Amino acid sequence: MSENFNETMKFEPPKENSVEPKEVLFSVYASLKEKGYNPIDQIIGYLLSGDPTYITSHNNARSLIRKLERDELLEEILRAYLKCDKV
């Protein structure tokens, strides 16, 4: 196996999560709404701070959202907002 060290290789680690960010966001949103919280404010608080206590433990929402990295969630939100496909 000969390797060319003059070329940049693109590395994409395998996804360990079988959880889709979109599904997580909708589920967490619904759980927060059920408990009477403002889901948008709570999710923003979590995304900005990383503090999981912004997310209710109702319906296992807190552990569900922690299965994903915050950047994955932000990527999903931005993709939906811009209505673009995956890169």
Backbone as a chain_set.jsonl record, in Angstrom:
{"seq": "MSENFNETMKFEPPKENSVEPKEVLFSVYASLKEKGYNPIDQIIGYLLSGDPTYITSHNNARSLIRKLERDELLEEILRAYLKCDKV", "coords": {"N": [[0.846, -1.173, 0.0], [0.932, 1.929, -1.086], [1.423, 5.233, -0.012], [0.566, 8.587, -0.578], [2.027, 11.296, 0.618], [1.778, 13.903, -0.03], [-0.716, 14.712, -0.568], [-3.846, 15.832, 0.63], [-5.893, 14.079, 2.768], [-9.298, 13.316, 3.283], [-10.901, 12.848, 6.245], [-13.538, 11.148, 7.664], [-15.076, 10.396, 10.498], [-16.729, 7.411, 11.583], [-20.22, 7.482, 12.157], [-21.453, 7.146, 15.337], [-23.841, 7.42, 16.482], [-27.202, 6.462, 16.286], [-29.217, 8.079, 16.339], [-31.209, 10.591, 15.044], [-30.621, 14.024, 14.595], [-32.776, 15.778, 13.981], [-35.038, 14.35, 14.813], [-34.504, 14.193, 17.545], [-34.59, 16.904, 18.292], [-37.316, 17.54, 17.75], [-38.601, 15.774, 19.507], [-37.594, 16.579, 22.042], [-38.505, 19.204, 22.041], [-41.304, 18.744, 22.11], [-41.535, 17.48, 24.62], [-40.683, 19.524, 26.369], [-42.666, 21.418, 25.873], [-44.939, 20.013, 26.754], [-44.449, 20.043, 29.489], [-44.827, 22.67, 30.058], [-42.909, 24.579, 29.568], [-41.113, 27.151, 27.717], [-40.182, 26.005, 24.805], [-38.341, 26.896, 22.815], [-36.759, 28.88, 24.085], [-35.624, 27.293, 26.115], [-34.178, 25.302, 24.712], [-32.378, 26.914, 23.323], [-30.989, 27.96, 25.513], [-29.742, 25.619, 26.42], [-28.14, 24.972, 24.171], [-26.409, 27.179, 24.031], [-25.121, 27.195, 26.53], [-24.515, 24.568, 27.259], [-25.453, 23.349, 29.455], [-27.255, 20.784, 30.732], [-29.497, 20.997, 32.352], [-31.298, 22.794, 31.38], [-32.991, 21.36, 29.875], [-35.817, 19.37, 30.224], [-36.279, 16.387, 32.191], [-38.409, 14.928, 31.621], [-40.079, 12.444, 29.787], [-37.639, 11.371, 29.125], [-36.126, 13.284, 27.83], [-33.841, 14.821, 28.434], [-31.671, 12.995, 28.58], [-31.817, 12.063, 26.018], [-31.211, 14.297, 24.376], [-28.594, 14.655, 25.08], [-27.269, 12.654, 23.805], [-26.305, 13.534, 21.485], [-23.876, 15.753, 20.073], [-23.657, 19.236, 20.738], [-22.961, 20.767, 18.523], [-23.838, 19.191, 16.422], [-26.581, 19.408, 16.674], [-26.911, 22.158, 16.249], [-26.028, 22.274, 13.617], [-28.067, 20.852, 12.324], [-30.233, 22.551, 12.802], [-29.407, 24.883, 11.429], [-29.195, 23.873, 8.837], [-31.884, 23.222, 8.319], [-33.0, 25.764, 8.502], [-31.756, 27.121, 6.414], [-32.517, 25.48, 4.443], [-30.975, 23.48, 3.08], [-29.098, 20.793, 1.597], [-27.268, 17.951, 2.932], [-23.741, 18.241, 3.232]], "CA": [[0.0, 0.0, 0.0], [1.746, 3.14, -1.14], [0.692, 6.421, 0.407], [1.096, 9.84, -1.091], [1.975, 12.235, 1.726], [1.645, 15.255, -0.557], [-2.133, 14.975, -0.785], [-4.666, 15.897, 1.832], [-6.947, 13.072, 2.83], [-10.46, 13.731, 4.056], [-11.275, 11.818, 7.201], [-14.866, 11.271, 8.244], [-15.251, 9.313, 11.463], [-18.04, 6.77, 11.479], [-21.233, 7.964, 13.09], [-21.791, 6.166, 16.365], [-25.22, 7.655, 16.877], [-28.26, 6.075, 15.369], [-30.242, 9.06, 16.633], [-31.214, 11.702, 14.1], [-30.775, 15.312, 15.285], [-34.114, 16.326, 13.756], [-35.958, 13.616, 15.689], [-34.194, 14.595, 18.913], [-35.108, 18.259, 18.504], [-38.776, 17.496, 17.813], [-38.98, 15.07, 20.731], [-37.279, 17.449, 23.173], [-39.451, 20.316, 21.93], [-42.61, 18.272, 22.582], [-41.449, 17.236, 26.062], [-40.632, 20.822, 27.04], [-43.993, 22.021, 25.725], [-45.824, 19.272, 27.66], [-44.182, 20.454, 30.864], [-45.19, 24.066, 30.212], [-41.772, 25.465, 29.333], [-40.969, 27.714, 26.38], [-39.178, 25.105, 24.234], [-37.3, 27.612, 22.085], [-35.849, 29.467, 25.075], [-34.915, 26.24, 26.842], [-33.216, 24.67, 23.805], [-31.318, 27.902, 23.11], [-30.193, 27.967, 26.739], [-28.894, 24.42, 26.403], [-27.146, 25.062, 23.097], [-25.415, 28.2, 24.35], [-24.377, 26.935, 27.77], [-24.138, 23.165, 27.43], [-26.017, 22.899, 30.727], [-28.409, 19.931, 30.42], [-30.665, 21.276, 33.184], [-32.265, 23.553, 30.596], [-33.874, 20.383, 29.239], [-36.553, 18.557, 31.189], [-36.038, 14.941, 32.153], [-39.698, 14.353, 31.202], [-39.986, 11.604, 28.577], [-36.225, 11.065, 28.868], [-35.644, 14.288, 26.887], [-32.493, 15.27, 28.779], [-30.673, 12.008, 28.155], [-31.899, 11.967, 24.561], [-30.484, 15.409, 23.744], [-27.169, 14.512, 25.385], [-26.693, 11.633, 22.926], [-25.725, 14.246, 20.353], [-23.07, 16.924, 20.375], [-24.401, 20.472, 20.462], [-22.704, 21.225, 17.148], [-24.703, 18.416, 15.524], [-27.907, 20.01, 16.762], [-26.835, 23.452, 15.566], [-25.929, 21.996, 12.183], [-29.402, 20.473, 11.869], [-31.057, 23.758, 12.827], [-28.968, 25.748, 10.342], [-29.572, 23.215, 7.586], [-33.324, 23.393, 8.139], [-33.263, 27.189, 8.288], [-31.297, 27.469, 5.06], [-33.116, 24.479, 3.546], [-29.935, 22.94, 2.207], [-28.791, 19.38, 1.752], [-26.018, 17.639, 3.625], [-22.533, 18.464, 2.44]], "C": [[0.89, 1.234, 0.0], [0.874, 4.334, -0.801], [1.372, 7.652, -0.16], [0.925, 10.889, -0.005], [1.867, 13.686, 1.263], [0.185, 15.639, -0.791], [-2.867, 14.982, 0.55], [-5.774, 14.861, 1.738], [-8.09, 13.617, 3.673], [-10.872, 12.578, 4.945], [-12.664, 12.116, 7.738], [-15.054, 10.104, 9.2], [-16.633, 8.693, 11.317], [-18.977, 7.322, 12.529], [-21.579, 6.846, 14.064], [-23.262, 6.266, 16.743], [-26.18, 7.131, 15.823], [-29.437, 7.029, 15.544], [-30.111, 10.218, 15.653], [-31.441, 13.008, 14.859], [-32.176, 15.901, 15.147], [-35.129, 15.669, 14.685], [-35.761, 14.019, 17.144], [-34.794, 15.965, 19.196], [-36.631, 18.27, 18.616], [-39.26, 16.837, 19.101], [-38.752, 15.938, 21.967], [-38.239, 18.637, 23.195], [-40.812, 19.918, 22.514], [-42.607, 18.05, 24.097], [-41.435, 18.54, 26.85], [-42.005, 21.495, 27.008], [-44.993, 21.348, 26.672], [-45.673, 19.72, 29.101], [-44.436, 21.941, 31.108], [-44.048, 25.055, 30.051], [-41.865, 26.078, 27.94], [-39.838, 26.926, 25.716], [-38.032, 25.827, 23.528], [-36.273, 28.188, 23.056], [-35.008, 28.407, 25.77], [-33.844, 25.582, 25.963], [-32.066, 25.632, 23.516], [-30.408, 27.959, 24.329], [-29.243, 26.788, 26.794], [-27.783, 24.542, 25.365], [-26.045, 26.064, 23.414], [-24.53, 27.821, 25.533], [-23.835, 25.521, 27.886], [-24.696, 22.569, 28.712], [-27.287, 22.083, 30.457], [-29.641, 20.219, 31.275], [-31.662, 22.209, 32.505], [-33.305, 22.627, 29.968], [-34.513, 19.515, 30.313], [-36.155, 17.087, 31.084], [-37.319, 14.191, 31.763], [-39.538, 13.621, 29.871], [-38.545, 11.327, 28.167], [-35.562, 12.061, 27.903], [-34.203, 14.688, 27.166], [-31.443, 14.261, 28.321], [-30.674, 11.847, 26.638], [-31.077, 13.061, 23.895], [-28.982, 15.286, 23.989], [-26.503, 13.407, 24.564], [-26.01, 12.265, 21.72], [-24.867, 15.395, 20.858], [-23.891, 18.164, 20.015], [-24.16, 20.963, 19.048], [-23.528, 20.445, 16.13], [-26.11, 18.999, 15.502], [-27.944, 21.353, 16.043], [-26.768, 23.276, 14.051], [-27.294, 21.658, 11.613], [-30.315, 21.696, 11.796], [-30.697, 24.68, 11.657], [-29.346, 25.17, 8.985], [-31.063, 23.409, 7.292], [-33.674, 24.841, 7.834], [-32.883, 27.6, 6.866], [-31.857, 26.538, 3.995], [-32.092, 23.939, 2.545], [-29.694, 21.474, 2.533], [-27.504, 19.196, 2.544], [-24.85, 17.812, 2.67], [-21.812, 17.16, 2.242]], "O": [[1.532, 1.534, 1.006], [-0.269, 4.433, -1.246], [2.599, 7.739, -0.21], [-0.193, 11.326, 0.268], [1.867, 14.599, 2.088], [-0.107, 16.772, -1.172], [-2.539, 14.23, 1.467], [-6.496, 14.788, 0.744], [-7.861, 14.305, 4.668], [-11.156, 11.477, 4.473], [-12.927, 13.22, 8.215], [-15.179, 8.957, 8.77], [-17.594, 9.378, 10.967], [-18.57, 7.598, 13.658], [-21.951, 5.744, 13.662], [-23.85, 5.315, 17.257], [-25.987, 7.335, 14.624], [-30.51, 6.823, 14.978], [-29.021, 10.758, 15.461], [-32.355, 13.094, 15.679], [-32.705, 16.465, 16.105], [-35.974, 16.344, 15.272], [-36.729, 14.169, 17.89], [-35.436, 16.162, 20.228], [-37.178, 18.943, 19.49], [-40.224, 17.298, 19.713], [-39.618, 16.022, 22.839], [-38.728, 19.024, 24.256], [-41.397, 20.656, 23.307], [-43.573, 18.396, 24.776], [-42.099, 18.651, 27.881], [-42.445, 22.07, 28.003], [-45.797, 22.024, 27.314], [-46.65, 19.772, 29.848], [-44.28, 22.422, 32.23], [-44.198, 26.237, 30.361], [-42.603, 25.587, 27.086], [-38.666, 27.148, 26.024], [-36.878, 25.411, 23.633], [-35.069, 28.008, 22.876], [-33.812, 28.603, 25.989], [-32.73, 25.335, 26.423], [-30.908, 25.217, 23.468], [-29.186, 28.002, 24.189], [-28.079, 26.933, 27.169], [-26.623, 24.247, 25.651], [-24.879, 25.826, 23.101], [-23.331, 28.097, 25.533], [-22.814, 25.295, 28.535], [-24.438, 21.405, 29.019], [-28.288, 22.636, 30.002], [-30.728, 19.734, 30.96], [-32.768, 22.396, 33.013], [-34.381, 23.077, 29.574], [-33.832, 18.994, 31.196], [-35.748, 16.612, 30.024], [-37.308, 12.971, 31.598], [-38.924, 14.142, 28.94], [-38.265, 11.077, 26.994], [-34.572, 11.737, 27.247], [-33.423, 14.875, 26.232], [-30.432, 14.645, 27.734], [-29.643, 11.529, 26.044], [-30.328, 12.792, 22.955], [-28.185, 15.767, 23.184], [-25.284, 13.247, 24.629], [-25.234, 11.614, 21.021], [-25.106, 15.939, 21.936], [-24.714, 18.134, 19.099], [-25.065, 21.523, 18.43], [-23.881, 20.983, 15.081], [-26.749, 19.074, 14.452], [-28.891, 21.65, 15.315], [-27.377, 24.037, 13.299], [-27.646, 22.126, 10.53], [-31.077, 21.854, 10.843], [-31.583, 25.195, 10.975], [-29.768, 25.901, 8.09], [-31.451, 23.719, 6.166], [-34.542, 25.115, 7.006], [-33.613, 28.34, 6.207], [-31.694, 26.774, 2.798], [-32.317, 23.941, 1.335], [-30.044, 20.991, 3.61], [-26.759, 20.144, 2.791], [-24.958, 17.564, 1.469], [-20.763, 17.126, 1.597]]}, "num_chains": 1, "name": "protein.A"}
